[in-house]
Each structure stands twice: as structure tokens, then as C-alpha cells.
Amino acid sequence: MGQQETPELEPYFEKKLKEARIHFERALACKHTEFDNLYPYMHEHPQFFWYKRYVAWQELLTIVQMASELGVEWRTHFTEQQTVFIENKVLESKVLDNWFEQDKQKEETR
């Protein structure tokens, strides 16, 4: 049997972290995600946006967990506050309200 090449883990997980972060942030902002395509009839239900955010959050946590287990640094891709949220693992209102907080502060000081 021929030996298969293994992709470098770090660039792979950096890409996956970026994709998961974008997916979560789009869900937070109530923007279109792939999840909308899976359940187009759910838009009429008020719980849809909470569930969409929860699914994106779980995806992000799963990729972070896998990166951690493989020794791939993930914290550098997030702000200090976002890292704390991820490490606490609970998607609560303060995560929803403050995920973009440092970005907002940067814009206000410009």
C-alpha cells in the first residue's frame, strides 16, 4: 500500500477555526448561513434564530476542542474575551451581547 500524505494540521485547523468563527458571527448577526438552507421553513418560528446560533456555537466549540486535543493553538484567533467565552462553553446572553464588544470599542475610538 502506498503511503498517503497527511495534510498539515495547523493550517487545516486555522482554516476550520476561521470558517466556524465566521459561521457563528453570521448567526449572531442573523445573517444567512448554510443552516438557513437546511431549514428554510423554520424562519417563521421565533426559536429558529436561537437554535441557529446554538448550532454554530457547538460547531465552533467542537473545532476548538479538536484543535486543543491535537496541540494546535486556537486562542490567537480570538480576542481575550472571546477566548474566555469559548473556554466557559456556555452560550448565554453575555456571549451574544459582548462577542463583538472589543470590535465596537475599536470603532468608537477611531
DRENGU-122793 format. One record per residue: residue number from 1; residue in three letters; x negated, y negated, z negated of N, C-alpha, C, O in turn. Coordinates in nm, 2 decimals. Layout:
<recs>
+-----+------+--------+--------+--------+--------+--------+--------+--------+--------+--------+--------+--------+--------+
:  nr : rest :    n_X :    n_Y :    n_Z :   ca_X :   ca_Y :   ca_Z :    c_X :    c_Y :    c_Z :    o_X :    o_Y :    o_Z :
+-----+------+--------+--------+--------+--------+--------+--------+--------+--------+--------+--------+--------+--------+
: NUM :  ALA :      X :      Y :      Z :      X :      Y :      Z :      X :      Y :      Z :      X :      Y :      Z :
...
+-----+------+--------+--------+--------+--------+--------+--------+--------+--------+--------+--------+--------+--------+
</recs>
This chain:
<recs>
+-----+------+--------+--------+--------+--------+--------+--------+--------+--------+--------+--------+--------+--------+
:  nr : rest :    n_X :    n_Y :    n_Z :   ca_X :   ca_Y :   ca_Z :    c_X :    c_Y :    c_Z :    o_X :    o_Y :    o_Z :
+-----+------+--------+--------+--------+--------+--------+--------+--------+--------+--------+--------+--------+--------+
:   1 :  MET :  -0.08 :   0.12 :   0.00 :   0.00 :   0.00 :   0.00 :  -0.09 :  -0.12 :   0.00 :  -0.19 :  -0.13 :  -0.07 :
:   2 :  GLY :  -0.05 :  -0.22 :   0.08 :  -0.12 :  -0.35 :   0.08 :  -0.09 :  -0.43 :  -0.04 :   0.02 :  -0.42 :  -0.10 :
:   3 :  GLN :  -0.18 :  -0.51 :  -0.08 :  -0.17 :  -0.60 :  -0.19 :  -0.09 :  -0.73 :  -0.15 :  -0.13 :  -0.80 :  -0.06 :
:   4 :  GLN :   0.02 :  -0.75 :  -0.23 :   0.09 :  -0.88 :  -0.20 :   0.03 :  -1.00 :  -0.26 :  -0.02 :  -0.99 :  -0.37 :
:   5 :  GLU :   0.04 :  -1.11 :  -0.19 :  -0.02 :  -1.23 :  -0.26 :   0.09 :  -1.28 :  -0.36 :   0.21 :  -1.28 :  -0.33 :
:   6 :  THR :   0.04 :  -1.33 :  -0.47 :   0.13 :  -1.38 :  -0.57 :   0.12 :  -1.53 :  -0.56 :   0.01 :  -1.59 :  -0.57 :
:   7 :  PRO :   0.23 :  -1.60 :  -0.55 :   0.22 :  -1.75 :  -0.54 :   0.17 :  -1.80 :  -0.68 :   0.19 :  -1.74 :  -0.78 :
:   8 :  GLU :   0.10 :  -1.92 :  -0.67 :   0.06 :  -1.98 :  -0.79 :   0.18 :  -2.02 :  -0.88 :   0.27 :  -2.08 :  -0.83 :
:   9 :  LEU :   0.17 :  -1.98 :  -1.01 :   0.29 :  -2.00 :  -1.09 :   0.31 :  -2.15 :  -1.12 :   0.42 :  -2.20 :  -1.12 :
:  10 :  GLU :   0.20 :  -2.22 :  -1.15 :   0.22 :  -2.36 :  -1.19 :   0.29 :  -2.45 :  -1.08 :   0.39 :  -2.51 :  -1.12 :
:  11 :  PRO :   0.25 :  -2.45 :  -0.96 :   0.32 :  -2.53 :  -0.86 :   0.46 :  -2.48 :  -0.84 :   0.55 :  -2.56 :  -0.82 :
:  12 :  TYR :   0.48 :  -2.35 :  -0.84 :   0.62 :  -2.29 :  -0.83 :   0.71 :  -2.34 :  -0.94 :   0.82 :  -2.39 :  -0.91 :
:  13 :  PHE :   0.66 :  -2.34 :  -1.07 :   0.75 :  -2.38 :  -1.18 :   0.76 :  -2.54 :  -1.18 :   0.86 :  -2.59 :  -1.22 :
:  14 :  GLU :   0.66 :  -2.61 :  -1.13 :   0.67 :  -2.75 :  -1.12 :   0.79 :  -2.79 :  -1.03 :   0.87 :  -2.88 :  -1.05 :
:  15 :  LYS :   0.79 :  -2.72 :  -0.92 :   0.90 :  -2.74 :  -0.82 :   1.03 :  -2.70 :  -0.88 :   1.13 :  -2.78 :  -0.87 :
:  16 :  LYS :   1.04 :  -2.59 :  -0.95 :   1.17 :  -2.54 :  -1.01 :   1.21 :  -2.64 :  -1.12 :   1.33 :  -2.67 :  -1.14 :
:  17 :  LEU :   1.12 :  -2.69 :  -1.20 :   1.15 :  -2.79 :  -1.31 :   1.21 :  -2.91 :  -1.24 :   1.30 :  -2.97 :  -1.29 :
:  18 :  LYS :   1.14 :  -2.96 :  -1.14 :   1.19 :  -3.08 :  -1.07 :   1.33 :  -3.06 :  -1.02 :   1.42 :  -3.15 :  -1.03 :
:  19 :  GLU :   1.36 :  -2.95 :  -0.95 :   1.49 :  -2.92 :  -0.90 :   1.59 :  -2.91 :  -1.01 :   1.70 :  -2.96 :  -0.99 :
:  20 :  ALA :   1.56 :  -2.84 :  -1.12 :   1.65 :  -2.83 :  -1.23 :   1.68 :  -2.96 :  -1.30 :   1.80 :  -2.99 :  -1.33 :
:  21 :  ARG :   1.58 :  -3.04 :  -1.31 :   1.60 :  -3.18 :  -1.37 :   1.69 :  -3.26 :  -1.28 :   1.78 :  -3.32 :  -1.33 :
:  22 :  ILE :   1.66 :  -3.26 :  -1.15 :   1.75 :  -3.34 :  -1.06 :   1.89 :  -3.29 :  -1.06 :   1.99 :  -3.37 :  -1.07 :
:  23 :  HIS :   1.91 :  -3.16 :  -1.07 :   2.04 :  -3.10 :  -1.07 :   2.11 :  -3.14 :  -1.20 :   2.23 :  -3.18 :  -1.20 :
:  24 :  PHE :   2.04 :  -3.14 :  -1.31 :   2.10 :  -3.18 :  -1.44 :   2.14 :  -3.33 :  -1.44 :   2.25 :  -3.37 :  -1.48 :
:  25 :  GLU :   2.05 :  -3.41 :  -1.39 :   2.07 :  -3.55 :  -1.39 :   2.18 :  -3.59 :  -1.29 :   2.26 :  -3.69 :  -1.32 :
:  26 :  ARG :   2.19 :  -3.52 :  -1.18 :   2.31 :  -3.54 :  -1.09 :   2.44 :  -3.50 :  -1.16 :   2.54 :  -3.57 :  -1.14 :
:  27 :  ALA :   2.44 :  -3.39 :  -1.23 :   2.56 :  -3.35 :  -1.31 :   2.59 :  -3.46 :  -1.41 :   2.71 :  -3.49 :  -1.43 :
:  28 :  LEU :   2.49 :  -3.51 :  -1.48 :   2.52 :  -3.61 :  -1.58 :   2.58 :  -3.74 :  -1.52 :   2.67 :  -3.79 :  -1.58 :
:  29 :  ALA :   2.54 :  -3.77 :  -1.40 :   2.59 :  -3.89 :  -1.33 :   2.72 :  -3.86 :  -1.25 :   2.77 :  -3.95 :  -1.18 :
:  30 :  CYS :   2.77 :  -3.74 :  -1.27 :   2.89 :  -3.70 :  -1.20 :   2.87 :  -3.71 :  -1.04 :   2.97 :  -3.74 :  -0.97 :
:  31 :  LYS :   2.75 :  -3.68 :  -1.00 :   2.73 :  -3.68 :  -0.85 :   2.74 :  -3.54 :  -0.80 :   2.75 :  -3.44 :  -0.88 :
:  32 :  HIS :   2.75 :  -3.53 :  -0.67 :   2.77 :  -3.40 :  -0.61 :   2.65 :  -3.30 :  -0.63 :   2.54 :  -3.35 :  -0.62 :
:  33 :  THR :   2.68 :  -3.18 :  -0.67 :   2.58 :  -3.08 :  -0.68 :   2.63 :  -2.95 :  -0.61 :   2.74 :  -2.95 :  -0.56 :
:  34 :  GLU :   2.54 :  -2.85 :  -0.60 :   2.58 :  -2.72 :  -0.54 :   2.70 :  -2.66 :  -0.61 :   2.78 :  -2.59 :  -0.55 :
:  35 :  PHE :   2.71 :  -2.69 :  -0.74 :   2.82 :  -2.64 :  -0.82 :   2.95 :  -2.68 :  -0.77 :   3.05 :  -2.61 :  -0.78 :
:  36 :  ASP :   2.96 :  -2.80 :  -0.72 :   3.08 :  -2.85 :  -0.66 :   3.13 :  -2.77 :  -0.55 :   3.25 :  -2.75 :  -0.53 :
:  37 :  ASN :   3.03 :  -2.72 :  -0.47 :   3.07 :  -2.64 :  -0.35 :   3.12 :  -2.50 :  -0.39 :   3.21 :  -2.44 :  -0.32 :
:  38 :  LEU :   3.08 :  -2.45 :  -0.51 :   3.12 :  -2.32 :  -0.56 :   3.27 :  -2.33 :  -0.61 :   3.34 :  -2.23 :  -0.59 :
:  39 :  TYR :   3.30 :  -2.44 :  -0.67 :   3.43 :  -2.45 :  -0.73 :   3.51 :  -2.58 :  -0.69 :   3.53 :  -2.67 :  -0.77 :
:  40 :  PRO :   3.53 :  -2.60 :  -0.56 :   3.59 :  -2.72 :  -0.51 :   3.73 :  -2.75 :  -0.57 :   3.77 :  -2.87 :  -0.59 :
:  41 :  TYR :   3.80 :  -2.65 :  -0.61 :   3.94 :  -2.67 :  -0.66 :   3.94 :  -2.71 :  -0.81 :   4.04 :  -2.76 :  -0.86 :
:  42 :  MET :   3.82 :  -2.71 :  -0.87 :   3.81 :  -2.74 :  -1.01 :   3.80 :  -2.89 :  -1.04 :   3.82 :  -2.94 :  -1.15 :
:  43 :  HIS :   3.78 :  -2.97 :  -0.94 :   3.77 :  -3.12 :  -0.95 :   3.89 :  -3.18 :  -1.02 :   3.88 :  -3.29 :  -1.09 :
:  44 :  GLU :   4.00 :  -3.11 :  -1.01 :   4.13 :  -3.17 :  -1.07 :   4.13 :  -3.15 :  -1.22 :   4.22 :  -3.21 :  -1.28 :
:  45 :  HIS :   4.05 :  -3.06 :  -1.27 :   4.05 :  -3.03 :  -1.41 :   3.95 :  -3.12 :  -1.49 :   3.84 :  -3.12 :  -1.45 :
:  46 :  PRO :   4.00 :  -3.18 :  -1.60 :   3.91 :  -3.26 :  -1.68 :   3.79 :  -3.19 :  -1.74 :   3.68 :  -3.25 :  -1.76 :
:  47 :  GLN :   3.80 :  -3.06 :  -1.76 :   3.69 :  -2.99 :  -1.82 :   3.58 :  -2.96 :  -1.72 :   3.47 :  -2.92 :  -1.75 :
:  48 :  PHE :   3.61 :  -2.98 :  -1.59 :   3.51 :  -2.95 :  -1.49 :   3.38 :  -3.02 :  -1.50 :   3.27 :  -2.95 :  -1.49 :
:  49 :  PHE :   3.38 :  -3.14 :  -1.53 :   3.25 :  -3.22 :  -1.54 :   3.17 :  -3.18 :  -1.66 :   3.05 :  -3.17 :  -1.66 :
:  50 :  TRP :   3.24 :  -3.14 :  -1.77 :   3.16 :  -3.09 :  -1.89 :   3.10 :  -2.95 :  -1.85 :   2.98 :  -2.93 :  -1.89 :
:  51 :  TYR :   3.18 :  -2.87 :  -1.79 :   3.13 :  -2.74 :  -1.76 :   3.01 :  -2.75 :  -1.66 :   2.91 :  -2.67 :  -1.67 :
:  52 :  LYS :   3.03 :  -2.84 :  -1.56 :   2.92 :  -2.86 :  -1.46 :   2.79 :  -2.90 :  -1.53 :   2.68 :  -2.86 :  -1.49 :
:  53 :  ARG :   2.80 :  -2.99 :  -1.62 :   2.68 :  -3.04 :  -1.70 :   2.62 :  -2.92 :  -1.78 :   2.50 :  -2.91 :  -1.78 :
:  54 :  TYR :   2.71 :  -2.84 :  -1.84 :   2.66 :  -2.73 :  -1.92 :   2.59 :  -2.63 :  -1.83 :   2.48 :  -2.58 :  -1.88 :
:  55 :  VAL :   2.64 :  -2.60 :  -1.72 :   2.57 :  -2.51 :  -1.63 :   2.43 :  -2.56 :  -1.58 :   2.33 :  -2.49 :  -1.58 :
:  56 :  ALA :   2.43 :  -2.69 :  -1.55 :   2.30 :  -2.75 :  -1.51 :   2.20 :  -2.75 :  -1.63 :   2.08 :  -2.73 :  -1.61 :
:  57 :  TRP :   2.25 :  -2.78 :  -1.75 :   2.17 :  -2.78 :  -1.87 :   2.11 :  -2.64 :  -1.90 :   1.99 :  -2.62 :  -1.92 :
:  58 :  GLN :   2.19 :  -2.53 :  -1.88 :   2.15 :  -2.40 :  -1.90 :   2.04 :  -2.36 :  -1.80 :   1.94 :  -2.29 :  -1.83 :
:  59 :  GLU :   2.06 :  -2.40 :  -1.68 :   1.96 :  -2.38 :  -1.57 :   1.82 :  -2.44 :  -1.61 :   1.72 :  -2.38 :  -1.60 :
:  60 :  LEU :   1.83 :  -2.57 :  -1.66 :   1.71 :  -2.63 :  -1.70 :   1.64 :  -2.56 :  -1.82 :   1.52 :  -2.54 :  -1.81 :
:  61 :  LEU :   1.72 :  -2.52 :  -1.92 :   1.66 :  -2.45 :  -2.03 :   1.60 :  -2.32 :  -1.99 :   1.50 :  -2.28 :  -2.04 :
:  62 :  THR :   1.66 :  -2.25 :  -1.90 :   1.61 :  -2.12 :  -1.86 :   1.48 :  -2.13 :  -1.79 :   1.39 :  -2.06 :  -1.81 :
:  63 :  ILE :   1.47 :  -2.23 :  -1.70 :   1.34 :  -2.26 :  -1.63 :   1.23 :  -2.30 :  -1.73 :   1.12 :  -2.26 :  -1.72 :
:  64 :  VAL :   1.27 :  -2.39 :  -1.82 :   1.17 :  -2.43 :  -1.92 :   1.12 :  -2.31 :  -2.01 :   1.01 :  -2.30 :  -2.04 :
:  65 :  GLN :   1.22 :  -2.22 :  -2.04 :   1.18 :  -2.10 :  -2.12 :   1.09 :  -2.01 :  -2.05 :   0.99 :  -1.97 :  -2.10 :
:  66 :  MET :   1.12 :  -1.99 :  -1.92 :   1.03 :  -1.91 :  -1.84 :   0.89 :  -1.97 :  -1.82 :   0.79 :  -1.90 :  -1.83 :
:  67 :  ALA :   0.89 :  -2.10 :  -1.80 :   0.76 :  -2.17 :  -1.79 :   0.68 :  -2.15 :  -1.92 :   0.56 :  -2.13 :  -1.91 :
:  68 :  SER :   0.74 :  -2.17 :  -2.03 :   0.68 :  -2.16 :  -2.16 :   0.62 :  -2.02 :  -2.18 :   0.51 :  -2.00 :  -2.22 :
:  69 :  GLU :   0.70 :  -1.92 :  -2.15 :   0.66 :  -1.78 :  -2.16 :   0.54 :  -1.75 :  -2.08 :   0.46 :  -1.66 :  -2.11 :
:  70 :  LEU :   0.53 :  -1.81 :  -1.96 :   0.42 :  -1.79 :  -1.87 :   0.30 :  -1.88 :  -1.89 :   0.20 :  -1.88 :  -1.82 :
:  71 :  GLY :   0.31 :  -1.97 :  -1.99 :   0.20 :  -2.06 :  -2.02 :   0.19 :  -2.18 :  -1.92 :   0.08 :  -2.24 :  -1.91 :
:  72 :  VAL :   0.30 :  -2.21 :  -1.86 :   0.30 :  -2.33 :  -1.76 :   0.35 :  -2.45 :  -1.84 :   0.45 :  -2.44 :  -1.90 :
:  73 :  GLU :   0.27 :  -2.56 :  -1.83 :   0.31 :  -2.68 :  -1.90 :   0.43 :  -2.74 :  -1.84 :   0.43 :  -2.77 :  -1.72 :
:  74 :  TRP :   0.53 :  -2.77 :  -1.92 :   0.65 :  -2.83 :  -1.87 :   0.68 :  -2.97 :  -1.93 :   0.75 :  -3.05 :  -1.87 :
:  75 :  ARG :   0.63 :  -3.00 :  -2.04 :   0.66 :  -3.12 :  -2.12 :   0.62 :  -3.25 :  -2.04 :   0.68 :  -3.35 :  -2.06 :
:  76 :  THR :   0.51 :  -3.24 :  -1.96 :   0.47 :  -3.36 :  -1.89 :   0.57 :  -3.40 :  -1.78 :   0.55 :  -3.51 :  -1.73 :
:  77 :  HIS :   0.67 :  -3.33 :  -1.75 :   0.77 :  -3.36 :  -1.65 :   0.89 :  -3.44 :  -1.71 :   0.98 :  -3.47 :  -1.64 :
:  78 :  PHE :   0.88 :  -3.46 :  -1.84 :   0.99 :  -3.52 :  -1.91 :   0.94 :  -3.63 :  -2.01 :   0.83 :  -3.63 :  -2.05 :
:  79 :  THR :   1.03 :  -3.72 :  -2.04 :   1.00 :  -3.82 :  -2.14 :   0.99 :  -3.75 :  -2.28 :   1.03 :  -3.63 :  -2.29 :
:  80 :  GLU :   0.93 :  -3.82 :  -2.38 :   0.92 :  -3.76 :  -2.51 :   1.06 :  -3.73 :  -2.57 :   1.08 :  -3.62 :  -2.63 :
:  81 :  GLN :   1.15 :  -3.82 :  -2.55 :   1.29 :  -3.80 :  -2.60 :   1.36 :  -3.68 :  -2.53 :   1.42 :  -3.60 :  -2.59 :
:  82 :  GLN :   1.34 :  -3.67 :  -2.40 :   1.40 :  -3.56 :  -2.32 :   1.34 :  -3.43 :  -2.37 :   1.41 :  -3.33 :  -2.37 :
:  83 :  THR :   1.21 :  -3.43 :  -2.40 :   1.14 :  -3.31 :  -2.45 :   1.21 :  -3.26 :  -2.58 :   1.23 :  -3.14 :  -2.60 :
:  84 :  VAL :   1.23 :  -3.36 :  -2.67 :   1.30 :  -3.32 :  -2.79 :   1.44 :  -3.26 :  -2.77 :   1.47 :  -3.16 :  -2.83 :
:  85 :  PHE :   1.51 :  -3.32 :  -2.68 :   1.64 :  -3.27 :  -2.64 :   1.63 :  -3.12 :  -2.59 :   1.71 :  -3.04 :  -2.64 :
:  86 :  ILE :   1.54 :  -3.10 :  -2.50 :   1.52 :  -2.97 :  -2.45 :   1.48 :  -2.87 :  -2.56 :   1.53 :  -2.76 :  -2.56 :
:  87 :  GLU :   1.39 :  -2.91 :  -2.64 :   1.34 :  -2.82 :  -2.75 :   1.46 :  -2.79 :  -2.85 :   1.46 :  -2.68 :  -2.90 :
:  88 :  ASN :   1.55 :  -2.88 :  -2.87 :   1.66 :  -2.86 :  -2.96 :   1.77 :  -2.77 :  -2.89 :   1.85 :  -2.71 :  -2.96 :
:  89 :  LYS :   1.77 :  -2.76 :  -2.76 :   1.85 :  -2.67 :  -2.68 :   2.00 :  -2.70 :  -2.68 :   2.07 :  -2.64 :  -2.60 :
:  90 :  VAL :   2.05 :  -2.79 :  -2.77 :   2.19 :  -2.81 :  -2.78 :   2.23 :  -2.93 :  -2.69 :   2.18 :  -3.04 :  -2.70 :
:  91 :  LEU :   2.33 :  -2.90 :  -2.60 :   2.38 :  -3.01 :  -2.52 :   2.49 :  -3.08 :  -2.60 :   2.60 :  -3.03 :  -2.60 :
:  92 :  GLU :   2.45 :  -3.19 :  -2.65 :   2.55 :  -3.27 :  -2.73 :   2.56 :  -3.41 :  -2.68 :   2.49 :  -3.45 :  -2.59 :
:  93 :  SER :   2.65 :  -3.49 :  -2.74 :   2.68 :  -3.62 :  -2.68 :   2.55 :  -3.71 :  -2.68 :   2.54 :  -3.79 :  -2.59 :
:  94 :  LYS :   2.46 :  -3.70 :  -2.78 :   2.34 :  -3.78 :  -2.77 :   2.25 :  -3.75 :  -2.65 :   2.18 :  -3.84 :  -2.61 :
:  95 :  VAL :   2.25 :  -3.63 :  -2.61 :   2.18 :  -3.59 :  -2.49 :   2.24 :  -3.66 :  -2.37 :   2.18 :  -3.72 :  -2.28 :
:  96 :  LEU :   2.38 :  -3.65 :  -2.36 :   2.45 :  -3.71 :  -2.25 :   2.43 :  -3.86 :  -2.25 :   2.41 :  -3.93 :  -2.14 :
:  97 :  ASP :   2.44 :  -3.92 :  -2.37 :   2.43 :  -4.07 :  -2.38 :   2.29 :  -4.12 :  -2.37 :   2.27 :  -4.24 :  -2.32 :
:  98 :  ASN :   2.19 :  -4.05 :  -2.40 :   2.05 :  -4.10 :  -2.41 :   1.95 :  -4.04 :  -2.32 :   1.83 :  -4.07 :  -2.33 :
:  99 :  TRP :   1.99 :  -3.95 :  -2.23 :   1.90 :  -3.88 :  -2.14 :   1.82 :  -3.98 :  -2.06 :   1.69 :  -3.97 :  -2.04 :
: 100 :  PHE :   1.88 :  -4.09 :  -2.01 :   1.82 :  -4.19 :  -1.93 :   1.77 :  -4.31 :  -2.01 :   1.73 :  -4.41 :  -1.95 :
: 101 :  GLU :   1.78 :  -4.30 :  -2.14 :   1.75 :  -4.42 :  -2.22 :   1.62 :  -4.49 :  -2.19 :   1.62 :  -4.61 :  -2.18 :
: 102 :  GLN :   1.51 :  -4.42 :  -2.18 :   1.38 :  -4.48 :  -2.16 :   1.38 :  -4.55 :  -2.02 :   1.32 :  -4.65 :  -2.00 :
: 103 :  ASP :   1.45 :  -4.49 :  -1.92 :   1.46 :  -4.54 :  -1.79 :   1.53 :  -4.68 :  -1.79 :   1.49 :  -4.77 :  -1.73 :
: 104 :  LYS :   1.64 :  -4.68 :  -1.87 :   1.72 :  -4.80 :  -1.89 :   1.63 :  -4.91 :  -1.95 :   1.64 :  -5.03 :  -1.91 :
: 105 :  GLN :   1.55 :  -4.88 :  -2.06 :   1.47 :  -4.97 :  -2.13 :   1.37 :  -5.03 :  -2.03 :   1.34 :  -5.15 :  -2.04 :
: 106 :  LYS :   1.31 :  -4.95 :  -1.95 :   1.21 :  -5.00 :  -1.85 :   1.27 :  -5.10 :  -1.76 :   1.21 :  -5.20 :  -1.73 :
: 107 :  GLU :   1.39 :  -5.07 :  -1.71 :   1.46 :  -5.16 :  -1.62 :   1.49 :  -5.30 :  -1.69 :   1.48 :  -5.40 :  -1.62 :
: 108 :  GLU :   1.53 :  -5.29 :  -1.82 :   1.57 :  -5.41 :  -1.89 :   1.45 :  -5.50 :  -1.91 :   1.46 :  -5.62 :  -1.92 :
: 109 :  THR :   1.33 :  -5.45 :  -1.92 :   1.21 :  -5.53 :  -1.95 :   1.15 :  -5.58 :  -1.82 :   1.05 :  -5.66 :  -1.82 :
: 110 :  ARG :   1.20 :  -5.55 :  -1.70 :   1.15 :  -5.60 :  -1.58 :   1.20 :  -5.74 :  -1.55 :   1.16 :  -5.80 :  -1.45 :
+-----+------+--------+--------+--------+--------+--------+--------+--------+--------+--------+--------+--------+--------+
</recs>
